[in-house]
Every structure is written in C-alpha cells, then in structure tokens.
C-alpha cells in the first residue's frame, strides 16, 4: 500500500511538472503570463487563428511570419487540425473570461499536463523511472520556453509524449513475442 501511495505522489508530481515549472519561473521573474507572448514571430498568427476559432468557430487562415508572406486561407504547413486543438481549451475558458494571450499559455500548460498523464497511464513507469522522468523534464529548457511563449510546438511535443507512451505500452504487452 505504501509503495502505491508513494508512486501516486510521484505520478501526480510528474503530471503537473509543467504547472510547477511555469509557476516557479513566473514567481521568480515576477511576470504576468501575458508578458510572455511573442509579438514578432508566427505566434502572433497562431494567436489570431485561435482567437478566430474562439470568436467565429473557425480559423480564418494562415498569415505568415509577422503577417507578411503567406497566402491567406492556406493554414500554413500544419493544416487546420493544430489550430483546432490549440483552440479547445481557450474556447472553454472564453466562457469565463475574454480571449487573450494568456489563454494560449494556459492551453499549452493543459496539453503538456495531459500528455504527461497519458504517458504515465500508458507506459506504467516504476518509482525509479518516475524519478528519472521528473529529472529529465526539469532539463527540457526549450520546452519550458515554448510553454511561456504560447508556441504551437508544445502541442506537437505533447503528441510526441503521448505517442512515446503508446510505444511503451505496445512494447510491454504480453501477447506479442519479444524481439
């Protein structure tokens, strides 16, 4: 029982690591979430597209780097699916507050926490592996910046974490021969 309880705390800690890191770094730097939003990159376009989904129910197209060079209506190289997934959490939160840049950051945090949770459910790591995962997660500095800047890469990173968990799950199944 005690072993399961200690693993439960480690699982919970791993699942909320993005929140802990964001909270610690935000308090340390003393910033508001909206101060992290980039204003000179594609994130402006991502924000505009997510804001359009929240307001109109559909994205309005890809505007390119600084809104300067992409054919409007093409949704860029990633297609519309990334925009729709990025819009889910801001859409839910928009019932309580006005659409702003912070909602994208909160959405990224939610996707990262969900990905960690699904990874743990699928991979079923032991206590030693959980500790290693927590230490590894602390070293993902680029990942932390992506969360801070409301970048779309965090959604793709979250999908990769979930896929890694699925691979671990498939590898650990007893009904397939070991190679």
LINZI-V811690 format. One record per residue. N is the residue number from 1. OMEGA is omega in whole degrees, -180 to 180 (NA if undefined). NEAR is the number of other C-alpha atoms within 8 Angstrom. D_CENTER is the distance of its C-alpha to the mean C-alpha in Angstrom with 2 decimals. Layout:
n=N omega=OMEGA near=NEAR d_center=D_CENTER
n=N omega=OMEGA near=NEAR d_center=D_CENTER
This chain:
n=1 omega=-179 near=4 d_center=32.47
n=2 omega=180 near=5 d_center=31.65
n=3 omega=179 near=6 d_center=29.75
n=4 omega=-180 near=7 d_center=27.52
n=5 omega=179 near=8 d_center=27.05
n=6 omega=176 near=8 d_center=26.04
n=7 omega=179 near=10 d_center=23.59
n=8 omega=177 near=8 d_center=22.16
n=9 omega=178 near=8 d_center=21.53
n=10 omega=177 near=11 d_center=19.93
n=11 omega=179 near=11 d_center=17.67
n=12 omega=180 near=8 d_center=16.75
n=13 omega=179 near=9 d_center=16.31
n=14 omega=-179 near=12 d_center=14.00
n=15 omega=-178 near=12 d_center=11.80
n=16 omega=179 near=10 d_center=11.66
n=17 omega=178 near=11 d_center=11.58
n=18 omega=179 near=11 d_center=8.57
n=19 omega=-180 near=9 d_center=10.74
n=20 omega=-179 near=8 d_center=13.81
n=21 omega=179 near=10 d_center=13.04
n=22 omega=180 near=11 d_center=12.03
n=23 omega=-179 near=8 d_center=15.15
n=24 omega=-179 near=8 d_center=17.41
n=25 omega=177 near=8 d_center=16.75
n=26 omega=179 near=11 d_center=17.06
n=27 omega=-179 near=8 d_center=20.27
n=28 omega=-179 near=6 d_center=21.57
n=29 omega=180 near=6 d_center=21.30
n=30 omega=-178 near=6 d_center=22.18
n=31 omega=169 near=8 d_center=19.91
n=32 omega=-180 near=7 d_center=18.82
n=33 omega=-177 near=11 d_center=15.21
n=34 omega=178 near=8 d_center=16.78
n=35 omega=-178 near=6 d_center=18.49
n=36 omega=-176 near=10 d_center=15.49
n=37 omega=177 near=12 d_center=15.09
n=38 omega=179 near=9 d_center=16.65
n=39 omega=-177 near=6 d_center=19.81
n=40 omega=-177 near=7 d_center=21.07
n=41 omega=179 near=9 d_center=18.63
n=42 omega=-179 near=10 d_center=16.92
n=43 omega=175 near=14 d_center=14.39
n=44 omega=178 near=11 d_center=17.44
n=45 omega=178 near=14 d_center=17.74
n=46 omega=179 near=11 d_center=14.17
n=47 omega=180 near=10 d_center=14.86
n=48 omega=-180 near=8 d_center=18.26
n=49 omega=178 near=13 d_center=17.15
n=50 omega=178 near=14 d_center=14.68
n=51 omega=178 near=11 d_center=17.51
n=52 omega=178 near=12 d_center=19.93
n=53 omega=180 near=14 d_center=18.20
n=54 omega=-175 near=13 d_center=18.15
n=55 omega=-173 near=6 d_center=21.76
n=56 omega=180 near=7 d_center=23.36
n=57 omega=178 near=7 d_center=21.42
n=58 omega=177 near=8 d_center=20.86
n=59 omega=-177 near=12 d_center=19.60
n=60 omega=177 near=9 d_center=22.52
n=61 omega=-177 near=10 d_center=21.87
n=62 omega=-176 near=13 d_center=20.73
n=63 omega=177 near=13 d_center=22.40
n=64 omega=180 near=12 d_center=21.90
n=65 omega=-176 near=10 d_center=21.66
n=66 omega=180 near=11 d_center=22.87
n=67 omega=-169 near=9 d_center=23.95
n=68 omega=-170 near=7 d_center=26.80
n=69 omega=176 near=8 d_center=26.92
n=70 omega=179 near=11 d_center=25.34
n=71 omega=-178 near=8 d_center=27.14
n=72 omega=179 near=9 d_center=25.98
n=73 omega=-177 near=7 d_center=25.06
n=74 omega=-180 near=9 d_center=23.76
n=75 omega=175 near=11 d_center=19.97
n=76 omega=-174 near=9 d_center=19.83
n=77 omega=-173 near=4 d_center=19.28
n=78 omega=-177 near=7 d_center=16.12
n=79 omega=-174 near=9 d_center=17.85
n=80 omega=-174 near=8 d_center=17.08
n=81 omega=180 near=7 d_center=14.69
n=82 omega=-179 near=10 d_center=11.53
n=83 omega=-179 near=12 d_center=12.87
n=84 omega=177 near=12 d_center=13.63
n=85 omega=178 near=7 d_center=10.29
n=86 omega=-176 near=14 d_center=8.82
n=87 omega=-175 near=14 d_center=12.02
n=88 omega=-176 near=9 d_center=12.03
n=89 omega=175 near=11 d_center=10.86
n=90 omega=178 near=15 d_center=12.70
n=91 omega=178 near=10 d_center=15.58
n=92 omega=-179 near=7 d_center=15.89
n=93 omega=-179 near=9 d_center=15.84
n=94 omega=175 near=10 d_center=18.26
n=95 omega=-177 near=7 d_center=20.93
n=96 omega=-178 near=5 d_center=21.07
n=97 omega=179 near=6 d_center=20.58
n=98 omega=179 near=6 d_center=20.98
n=99 omega=175 near=9 d_center=18.26
n=100 omega=-177 near=8 d_center=17.26
n=101 omega=-179 near=11 d_center=14.79
n=102 omega=-180 near=9 d_center=13.54
n=103 omega=176 near=11 d_center=12.25
n=104 omega=179 near=13 d_center=9.70
n=105 omega=177 near=13 d_center=8.60
n=106 omega=176 near=10 d_center=8.83
n=107 omega=178 near=13 d_center=6.87
n=108 omega=178 near=14 d_center=3.75
n=109 omega=-180 near=11 d_center=5.21
n=110 omega=179 near=9 d_center=6.12
n=111 omega=-180 near=11 d_center=3.69
n=112 omega=178 near=12 d_center=3.53
n=113 omega=178 near=13 d_center=7.07
n=114 omega=180 near=10 d_center=7.90
n=115 omega=178 near=13 d_center=7.40
n=116 omega=179 near=14 d_center=9.52
n=117 omega=179 near=11 d_center=11.83
n=118 omega=177 near=10 d_center=12.48
n=119 omega=-179 near=14 d_center=13.10
n=120 omega=179 near=11 d_center=15.60
n=121 omega=-177 near=8 d_center=17.20
n=122 omega=-175 near=10 d_center=17.76
n=123 omega=-179 near=11 d_center=18.72
n=124 omega=-180 near=8 d_center=20.69
n=125 omega=176 near=8 d_center=20.91
n=126 omega=-175 near=7 d_center=23.92
n=127 omega=-180 near=8 d_center=24.17
n=128 omega=179 near=7 d_center=24.75
n=129 omega=177 near=8 d_center=21.78
n=130 omega=178 near=12 d_center=19.52
n=131 omega=178 near=9 d_center=20.94
n=132 omega=178 near=8 d_center=20.37
n=133 omega=179 near=9 d_center=16.68
n=134 omega=178 near=11 d_center=16.34
n=135 omega=178 near=8 d_center=18.38
n=136 omega=-178 near=8 d_center=16.50
n=137 omega=178 near=8 d_center=13.15
n=138 omega=-177 near=8 d_center=15.15
n=139 omega=-178 near=6 d_center=16.17
n=140 omega=-174 near=8 d_center=12.96
n=141 omega=180 near=7 d_center=13.90
n=142 omega=178 near=6 d_center=12.52
n=143 omega=179 near=8 d_center=8.96
n=144 omega=178 near=11 d_center=9.83
n=145 omega=179 near=8 d_center=11.35
n=146 omega=178 near=12 d_center=8.58
n=147 omega=-179 near=13 d_center=6.81
n=148 omega=-173 near=12 d_center=10.44
n=149 omega=177 near=11 d_center=11.39
n=150 omega=-179 near=14 d_center=9.07
n=151 omega=-180 near=11 d_center=8.98
n=152 omega=-178 near=11 d_center=8.17
n=153 omega=-178 near=7 d_center=7.85
n=154 omega=176 near=13 d_center=4.24
n=155 omega=178 near=12 d_center=4.50
n=156 omega=176 near=8 d_center=7.60
n=157 omega=180 near=8 d_center=6.85
n=158 omega=177 near=13 d_center=5.28
n=159 omega=178 near=9 d_center=8.47
n=160 omega=178 near=8 d_center=10.46
n=161 omega=178 near=11 d_center=9.92
n=162 omega=178 near=12 d_center=11.05
n=163 omega=176 near=8 d_center=13.80
n=164 omega=176 near=9 d_center=14.89
n=165 omega=178 near=14 d_center=15.35
n=166 omega=178 near=11 d_center=17.35
n=167 omega=177 near=9 d_center=19.43
n=168 omega=179 near=10 d_center=20.23
n=169 omega=-179 near=11 d_center=21.21
n=170 omega=-180 near=7 d_center=23.43
n=171 omega=-176 near=6 d_center=24.96
n=172 omega=-180 near=6 d_center=25.91
n=173 omega=-178 near=7 d_center=27.62
n=174 omega=-174 near=5 d_center=31.33
n=175 omega=175 near=4 d_center=32.56
n=176 omega=-179 near=5 d_center=32.13
n=177 omega=177 near=5 d_center=34.30
n=178 omega=-180 near=3 d_center=33.03
n=179 omega=NA near=2 d_center=33.35
